[in-house]
Amino acid sequence: MKSEAELTWKDMEIGCIVTEPGSSKYYRTGDWRSQRTTYDFSRCIKCGVCAMYCPEGCISPNEQGNYEADPYWCKGCGICRRECPTGTIAMVDMEE
């Protein structure tokens, strides 16, 4: 079996059936996103609204206190961009 760090969405059961409670923490769900987040931190007011609305709970403050998504878990849904009151977050297409 692969280690936790090596598991991706390709290792999930057919039909995405959850066979073990809490197992989603072992899959890097960000591997299949089509867009990624970019930031203009000069606009960030460190309010945390993006983190409150993130359905994956993958946004947290970085060392400077600005909120940033973890690329291993971010699915690129864009909810954080839509909810950000200052326009700090932008979504860009993933490059092949």
ZIGI-V10909 format. One record per backbone hydrogen bond with DSSP energy under -0.5 kcal/mol. CO is the residue of the C=O (numbers start at 1). NH is the residue of the N-H. E is the energy in kcal/mol with one decimal. If there is no record, write none. Layout:
# ZIGI-V10909
CO|NH|E ; CO|NH|E
This chain:
# ZIGI-V10909
3|6|-1.3 ; 3|7|-0.8 ; 4|7|-0.8 ; 7|28|-1.1 ; 8|11|-1.8 ; 9|12|-1.5 ; 13|16|-2.3 ; 14|17|-0.6 ; 17|19|-0.8 ; 20|23|-1.8 ; 22|25|-1.1 ; 23|26|-2.1 ; 24|27|-1.5 ; 27|29|-1.7 ; 28|9|-0.5 ; 28|31|-1.8 ; 29|32|-1.0 ; 30|33|-1.2 ; 34|94|-2.6 ; 36|92|-2.5 ; 38|90|-2.4 ; 39|41|-0.6 ; 40|43|-2.4 ; 48|52|-1.8 ; 49|53|-1.8 ; 50|54|-1.1 ; 54|57|-0.6 ; 58|70|-2.1 ; 60|68|-2.3 ; 62|65|-1.7 ; 66|62|-3.1 ; 68|60|-2.0 ; 69|71|-0.7 ; 70|73|-1.7 ; 70|74|-2.1 ; 72|30|-2.6 ; 78|82|-2.2 ; 79|83|-2.2 ; 80|84|-1.6 ; 84|87|-0.6 ; 88|40|-1.9 ; 90|38|-2.6 ; 92|36|-2.7
